[in-house]
Amino acid sequence: DTLARDSIDQIKTYTSLDGGWVLDVGGGPGYFAEVFREEGARYTPLDADVGELVARGVLDPDSVIGDGTRLPFADASFDTTYSSNVLEHVEDPWALADDMIRVTKPAGLIYISYTLWWGAWGGHETSPWHLLGEHWAARRYARRHGHPPKNVYGSSLFKITAAEGVHWARTQDGAEIVDILPRYLPTWMHWLIHVPVVRELVVWNLLIVGRRR
């Protein structure tokens, strides 16, 4: 709930949600649903994993099962497209980002954030040991917990960097980029996003905000 409210507060600095239609790509069990709807938005969560959609025990009636890289929606459908900590779980993350732009209405908002592989939380539950080797970290986790990690490198978790995000933002032509910044760091640290190598280790979560052309 805290993360959801923080996300809403960030989005509201760029656009009003009241009366708009929001697509949450990788929305899973809909933890953000209540907060988005409190702001007056029509909220649609999409996930490729049925288990994720029912993780809270109740399936949101507006849930959609689908592939984020081939979104099952018409062009220019949504006022806001939102994706939080999903790209690192997708083999072709920039195809997902491109399709988010496609389904966003002209002047609509695209909000994408993801966890950087070389940051402290890049390996998710195997962090920070993933920095010493992703497969070794997975084996270590299995030994300690008696089961493999939920996020398995190479199938449900992939290496993704800040450099890739900055490159995509600068080369795509479907949206005007409004901001590229560290999602969770204070304003005075935003300059770090412009420092190669350092940003991969320190930023740990990159936010890209754009507006559909």
VEXKEDO-283635 format. One line per 5 residues: number of its first residue (from 1); their letters; for each residue x, y, z of N, C-alpha, C. Coordinates in pm, whole numbers, plus 50000, padded with zeros to 5 digits. Example, Ala and Ser with C-alpha at 12.3 -4.5 7.8 and 13.67 -1.06 7.14 Angstrom:
<pts>
1	AS	51319:49431:50780:51230:49550:50780:51320:49670:50780; 51285:49775:50708:51367:49894:50714:51290:50003:50787
</pts>
This chain:
<pts>
1	DTLAR	50083:49879:50000:50000:50000:50000:50086:50126:50000; 50196:50122:50075:50287:50238:50078:50348:50264:49941; 50391:50157:49874:50448:50171:49740:50343:50223:49643; 50221:50173:49656:50113:50218:49567:50087:50367:49585; 50079:50411:49709:50052:50553:49734:50168:50640:49685
6	DSIDQ	50290:50592:49704:50407:50666:49656:50403:50679:49504; 50365:50571:49437:50355:50573:49291:50248:50670:49244; 50134:50667:49310:50025:50758:49274:50070:50903:49290; 50138:50931:49400:50184:51069:49424:50282:51113:49314; 50367:51020:49269:50459:51053:49160:50383:51080:49030
11	IKTYT	50290:50992:48997:50214:51006:48872:50136:51137:48870; 50081:51175:48984:49999:51296:48991:50080:51423:48968; 50212:51415:48978:50293:51533:48944:50300:51553:48792; 50258:51450:48715:50262:51458:48570:50124:51466:48506; 50022:51408:48571:49890:51403:48510:49784:51378:48616
16	SLDGG	49660:51411:48582:49546:51379:48668:49496:51239:48633; 49462:51162:48735:49409:51028:48712:49257:51025:48711; 49196:51130:48759:49051:51134:48774:48983:51123:48637; 48903:51018:48621:48830:50999:48496:48909:50931:48387; 49037:50904:48410:49121:50841:48309:49122:50690:48321
21	WVLDV	49164:50625:48214:49174:50478:48211:49321:50442:48222; 49355:50361:48324:49493:50323:48354:49514:50175:48324; 49618:50145:48250:49661:50006:48230:49785:49982:48316; 49779:49882:48403:49892:49843:48486:49952:49715:48427; 50061:49729:48354:50124:49615:48287:50208:49539:48390
26	GGGPG	50171:49414:48413:50234:49337:48520:50170:49367:48653; 50042:49400:48650:49971:49442:48772:49952:49333:48875; 49972:49206:48833:49962:49096:48929:49830:49095:49003; 49835:49076:49135:49712:49061:49213:49637:49192:49238; 49683:49302:49182:49609:49426:49193:49628:49501:49324
31	YFAEV	49748:49499:49377:49774:49573:49501:49752:49723:49483; 49768:49771:49360:49754:49914:49335:49611:49952:49297; 49526:49852:49276:49392:49879:49223:49314:49977:49309; 49311:49953:49437:49230:50036:49526:49276:50182:49523; 49407:50202:49524:49461:50338:49529:49433:50412:49398
36	FREEG	49451:50345:49285:49420:50408:49157:49271:50446:49150; 49188:50355:49194:49044:50381:49186:49000:50490:49284; 49068:50501:49396:49038:50611:49488:49063:50747:49422; 49155:50750:49326:49186:50874:49255:49090:50900:49140; 48993:50810:49124:48892:50828:49020:48926:50766:48887
41	ARYTP	49029:50679:48884:49071:50617:48758:48996:50486:48735; 48976:50456:48611:48935:50321:48570:49064:50240:48559; 49071:50128:48629:49197:50056:48645:49188:49916:48586; 49284:49882:48498:49290:49748:48438:49428:49689:48462; 49439:49583:48544:49568:49515:48560:49584:49404:48456
46	LDADV	49704:49394:48401:49734:49287:48307:49854:49208:48357; 49846:49076:48344:49960:48991:48381:49956:48865:48296; 50073:48810:48269:50082:48686:48192:50065:48563:48281; 50075:48581:48412:50074:48471:48508:49942:48471:48585; 49860:48370:48560:49731:48361:48629:49752:48351:48780
51	GELVA	49857:48281:48822:49886:48268:48965:49909:48402:49031; 49975:48493:48959:49997:48627:49013:49866:48703:49028; 49777:48688:48930:49651:48762:48932:49562:48721:49050; 49577:48597:49097:49492:48551:49207:49571:48535:49337; 49689:48596:49345:49776:48578:49461:49712:48625:49591
56	RGVLD	49620:48721:49583:49554:48772:49703:49429:48691:49737; 49399:48591:49654:49282:48507:49679:49157:48551:49605; 49160:48671:49550:49045:48724:49477:49092:48779:49344; 49025:48742:49236:49060:48792:49103:48985:48922:49078; 49060:49027:49051:48997:49155:49017:48915:49136:48889
61	PDSVI	48789:49176:48890:48703:49152:48773:48750:49220:48645; 48835:49319:48657:48887:49389:48538:49022:49336:48492; 49068:49227:48554:49199:49171:48518:49199:49116:48376; 49315:49127:48312:49334:49073:48178:49459:48985:48179; 49449:48866:48122:49564:48779:48105:49623:48806:47967
66	GDGTR	49749:48840:47963:49808:48871:47833:49958:48892:47840; 50018:48902:47725:50162:48920:47708:50191:49070:47700; 50276:49119:47789:50308:49261:47790:50379:49309:47665; 50444:49219:47592:50513:49260:47469:50419:49262:47349; 50298:49206:47366:50195:49209:47262:50061:49235:47332
71	LPFAD	50044:49356:47377:49928:49391:47459:49799:49373:47379; 49700:49305:47438:49575:49276:47367:49476:49393:47370; 49523:49509:47328:49440:49629:47328:49465:49707:47199; 49365:49785:47160:49378:49868:47040:49474:49982:47064; 49525:50037:46957:49609:50156:46966:49534:50268:47037
76	ASFDT	49610:50348:47114:49556:50470:47176:49432:50442:47261; 49441:50340:47347:49327:50303:47432:49329:50371:47569; 49448:50393:47626:49459:50431:47767:49510:50573:47786; 49464:50634:47893:49513:50767:47930:49650:50758:47997; 49670:50651:48074:49798:50628:48142:49834:50480:48132
81	TYSSN	49957:50451:48093:50007:50314:48100:50120:50311:48202; 50113:50212:48289:50198:50207:48409:50261:50069:48420; 50389:50065:48451:50457:49938:48473:50562:49957:48582; 50547:49883:48691:50637:49898:48806:50711:49767:48832; 50842:49771:48816:50927:49656:48848:50886:49530:48772
86	VLEHV	50869:49548:48642:50829:49436:48555:50933:49409:48448; 50997:49511:48395:51086:49492:48281:51197:49392:48308; 51244:49385:48431:51352:49290:48462:51305:49144:48455; 51174:49123:48445:51118:48988:48436:51081:48949:48293; 51115:49035:48198:51075:49014:48058:51200:48999:47971
91	EDPWA	51199:48896:47887:51317:48869:47804:51342:48982:47704; 51234:49043:47654:51248:49154:47560:51179:49277:47620; 51241:49341:47719:51174:49447:47793:51138:49568:47708; 51217:49596:47605:51191:49718:47527:51079:49698:47427; 51048:49574:47394:50927:49546:47317:50805:49578:47402
96	LADDM	50813:49547:47532:50704:49582:47624:50689:49733:47632; 50800:49803:47648:50795:49949:47656:50736:50010:47530; 50777:49958:47414:50724:50009:47287:50573:49986:47277; 50527:49870:47323:50384:49842:47311:50302:49923:47411; 50363:49958:47524:50294:50050:47617:50269:50184:47549
101	IRVTK	50367:50232:47473:50346:50357:47401:50233:50342:47299; 50232:50230:47228:50130:50209:47125:49988:50220:47179; 49963:50163:47297:49825:50159:47348:49789:50285:47429; 49882:50379:47439:49856:50504:47512:49798:50608:47416; 49700:50683:47464:49640:50788:47383:49741:50901:47357
106	PAGLI	49725:50975:47249:49810:51093:47228:49805:51187:47349; 49921:51231:47394:49940:51315:47513:49920:51237:47643; 49890:51108:47633:49877:51026:47752:50013:50995:47814; 50012:50950:47939:50135:50931:48016:50181:50786:48012; 50311:50767:47994:50374:50635:48004:50471:50640:48122
111	YISYT	50452:50549:48218:50532:50546:48342:50592:50407:48353; 50724:50399:48343:50794:50270:48346:50907:50276:48448; 50907:50183:48541:51021:50173:48634:51065:50027:48642; 51193:50008:48668:51244:49871:48677:51368:49866:48765; 51397:49747:48815:51510:49725:48904:51635:49693:48823
116	LWWGA	51743:49764:48852:51867:49746:48779:51943:49623:48829; 51993:49545:48736:52059:49419:48772:52180:49439:48862; 52262:49540:48834:52387:49556:48909:52368:49633:49039; 52246:49668:49071:52219:49732:49199:52203:49629:49309; 52186:49677:49430:52181:49588:49547:52065:49490:49542
121	WGGHE	51955:49523:49472:51837:49436:49470:51815:49372:49333; 51916:49376:49247:51898:49324:49111:51863:49177:49105; 51912:49099:49202:51882:48956:49203:51755:48921:49277; 51682:49023:49320:51559:49005:49398:51590:48922:49523; 51525:48809:49541:51544:48737:49668:51684:48677:49683
126	TSPWH	51760:48668:49576:51897:48618:49587:51998:48731:49611; 51950:48854:49618:52039:48970:49640:52099:48967:49780; 52220:49022:49798:52309:49079:49695:52403:48977:49634; 52378:48849:49665:52471:48745:49622:52473:48728:49471; 52371:48776:49401:52371:48768:49255:52489:48841:49193
131	LLGEH	52545:48937:49269:52660:49013:49218:52785:48925:49208; 52783:48811:49278:52896:48718:49272:52870:48606:49171; 52757:48611:49104:52722:48508:49005:52578:48466:49023; 52498:48483:48919:52354:48458:48932:52319:48312:48960; 52391:48219:48899:52359:48077:48920:52407:48032:49059
136	WAARR	52523:48079:49100:52571:48047:49234:52475:48102:49339; 52427:48222:49317:52334:48285:49411:52204:48204:49422; 52157:48151:49310:52035:48070:49311:52057:47939:49387; 52174:47877:49368:52203:47754:49441:52215:47782:49591; 52278:47892:49626:52290:47930:49767:52152:47950:49829
141	YARRH	52065:48016:49758:51929:48039:49808:51856:47906:49831; 51869:47814:49735:51801:47684:49746:51853:47605:49865; 51983:47611:49889:52040:47540:50004:51986:47596:50136; 51976:47726:50144:51935:47790:50269:51785:47780:50295; 51705:47775:50189:51560:47782:50206:51488:47653:50170
146	GHPPK	51558:47559:50112:51496:47431:50080:51413:47432:49954; 51417:47540:49878:51345:47548:49751:51411:47655:49666; 51396:47646:49535:51460:47745:49448:51394:47881:49461; 51462:47987:49422:51401:48119:49427:51285:48130:49328; 51190:48216:49362:51076:48238:49271:51124:48296:49139
151	NVYGS	51216:48390:49147:51268:48457:49028:51394:48387:48981; 51384:48316:48871:51493:48232:48821:51561:48303:48705; 51691:48327:48723:51766:48396:48618:51759:48320:48487; 51727:48392:48380:51722:48333:48248:51583:48290:48205; 51489:48283:48300:51352:48247:48262:51249:48346:48315
156	SLFKI	51267:48390:48440:51174:48490:48494:51246:48610:48554; 51377:48617:48533:51456:48731:48577:51574:48747:48482; 51597:48873:48437:51699:48898:48337:51782:49020:48376; 51903:49024:48323:51989:49139:48347:51937:49258:48266; 51920:49371:48332:51876:49493:48264:51947:49610:48331
161	TAAEG	51988:49705:48250:52074:49812:48300:52009:49949:48281; 52065:50047:48349:52023:50185:48330:52062:50232:48190; 52178:50191:48143:52224:50233:48011:52125:50192:47903; 52067:50072:47915:51968:50027:47818:51844:50117:47820; 51800:50151:47941:51682:50236:47953:51704:50375:47897
166	VHWAR	51819:50432:47925:51851:50565:47873:51860:50561:47721; 51922:50456:47668:51933:50441:47522:51795:50428:47459; 51709:50343:47516:51574:50326:47460:51499:50459:47462; 51507:50529:47575:51434:50655:47588:51479:50756:47482; 51608:50757:47451:51662:50856:47357:51642:50818:47210
171	TQDGA	51616:50689:47184:51606:50645:47045:51464:50612:47001; 51373:50584:47093:51235:50558:47052:51174:50688:47001; 51074:50676:46916:51017:50797:46859:50866:50811:46882; 50811:50728:46969:50667:50732:46992:50624:50822:47104; 50718:50863:47189:50683:50943:47306:50786:51053:47328
176	EIVDI	50740:51161:47383:50830:51266:47431:50871:51229:47573; 50999:51215:47598:51046:51177:47731:51044:51299:47822; 50974:51285:47933:50957:51393:48029:51064:51386:48138; 51093:51265:48186:51190:51246:48294:51257:51111:48283; 51383:51106:48319:51456:50981:48346:51526:51005:48478
181	LPRYL	51490:50929:48580:51546:50958:48712:51544:50835:48803; 51621:50838:48910:51616:50729:49009:51483:50735:49083; 51408:50628:49079:51271:50632:49132:51266:50660:49282; 51356:50600:49358:51345:50605:49503:51448:50694:49572; 51534:50758:49495:51636:50842:49556:51588:50987:49565
186	PTWMH	51638:51063:49661:51597:51202:49676:51641:51287:49557; 51575:51401:49542:51598:51487:49425:51745:51525:49408; 51813:51550:49519:51952:51597:49508:52046:51489:49452; 51997:51363:49443:52079:51256:49387:52044:51222:49243; 51952:51295:49184:51906:51261:49048:52017:51273:48944
191	WLIHV	52118:51353:48971:52228:51369:48875:52302:51237:48849; 52289:51142:48941:52360:51015:48925:52320:50940:48799; 52200:50967:48750:52154:50895:48632:52239:50928:48509; 52314:51036:48515:52396:51078:48402:52540:51028:48411; 52570:50947:48513:52707:50899:48534:52714:50750:48502
196	PVVRE	52767:50714:48385:52778:50571:48351:52854:50493:48459; 52823:50367:48470:52880:50272:48566:52829:50302:48707; 52852:50422:48756:52807:50457:48891:52657:50438:48903; 52582:50481:48801:52436:50470:48807:52389:50325:48816; 52465:50235:48757:52424:50093:48761:52430:50038:48904
201	LVVWN	52522:50089:48983:52542:50037:49119:52460:50111:49223; 52435:50239:49201:52377:50324:49306:52229:50353:49284; 52188:50371:49161:52050:50412:49133:51950:50304:49172; 51976:50181:49139:51904:50056:49166:51762:50048:49115; 51693:50159:49089:51562:50152:49024:51546:50275:48935
206	LLIVG	51529:50251:48806:51520:50361:48709:51375:50387:48672; 51338:50515:48666:51205:50556:48625:51215:50635:48495; 51134:50595:48398:51123:50667:48271:50979:50713:48256; 50960:50842:48235:50826:50899:48219:50819:50966:48082; 50718:50931:48006:50703:50990:47874:50558:51027:47846
211	RRR	50540:51104:47739:50408:51142:47692:50393:51102:47545; 50287:51031:47515:50267:50981:47378:50257:51098:47280; 50332:51087:47172:50329:51191:47068:50196:51186:46993
</pts>
